[in-house]
């Protein structure tokens, strides 16, 4: 019941991913960053090379969630390992942003 858009395929900080998702106007807007649970639902070990549906192409292994941890960190999902962890929001190496919304 969700629609997804993969963000620009480049290293992205949490703030860049969040701004991009909020401003996304594809198909009428209303987009947000996904939760950890929503990102986990995309994880499939049988989908190579990223363990992620090929419909969301990216060269990164990590995707920011919209969930923060304190005022300096946010949660992200590791598609290589299939786990979530938190990191400093200004980190960007190999991290991407996705947008999600309820199917219309």
N, C-alpha and C positions, 0 to 999 in steps of 0.2 A: 503494500500500500504506500510505498514511497517512491518519489522521483529523485534522481541523482544527477549532478553535474560535476565532472572533475575540473578542478581549477587549472590555472596556467601551470604548465609542466616545468616548474623552476623552483629552486629553494625558496621557501616562504616562511616568514615568522608568523606567530599566532595572530598578531594585529593585522598583518597583510591578508591573511586568510579570512579573518573575521570581517574586515572591511569589504573584501571582494564578495563574500557570500551575501552580505546585507545589501550591497548595491547591485547584485545580479538581477537583470531584468528579463532573462530568458523566459519565454512563455508566460509573461505577465508578472514575474517577480514573486515575492513571498518566500524567498529562500533563506536558510539559516545554516550554521555549521552543525554537523551531526553529533549525536551523543556517542559515547564509547560503545554502548550496546548496539546502536545502529551500524557503526563501523564494523563491529565484530560480526554482524549478520552478513557482511560482504565477503568475509574470509572463507576461502575454499582452497585447501591444500592441493586439490587436483587441477586448479587453474594456474598454469605456469606462464610466464616466469614469476609473476608477482603475487600469486595466491589470491588473486582478485579477478573478478569478472573482466573479460577483455572489453566490455562495453565502457568501462571507466579506465581509459588508458592513462598511464603515468609511468615515469621512469623512477619515481621515488619509492622508498620502502615504508615510509611513515606518513600518516595523515593526522592532522590536528583534529581534535574533537572540540566542541564548543564549551566543554566543561573545564572550569578553572580549578586550580588548587592553590588557595592562598592568593596573594596579590602579585606574585612573581612567576608562578608556574601554571601550566595547563596540561590536560591529559591528551595523549596521542595514542594511535594504534599502530603497532608494528606488524605489517603484513608478512614480513619474513618469518617472525616467530609466532604470530597469532596471539599476541598479548598486548595489553595496554600498560602504559607507564606515564609518569609525568616528567616534564622537562621545563626548563627556563623558557619563558615566552619569546625571548629574543633569539633563541636558537632557530636555525633554518636549514642546516645541512641535511639534504636528502628528505626534507619534510615538505609535504604538499597540503593543499586545502581542497576540500570537497564541499559542495552545497547539497542540501536535502530539503524536501518539503513533502507534505502529504499529497498523494496523488489527487489530481483534480478531475 
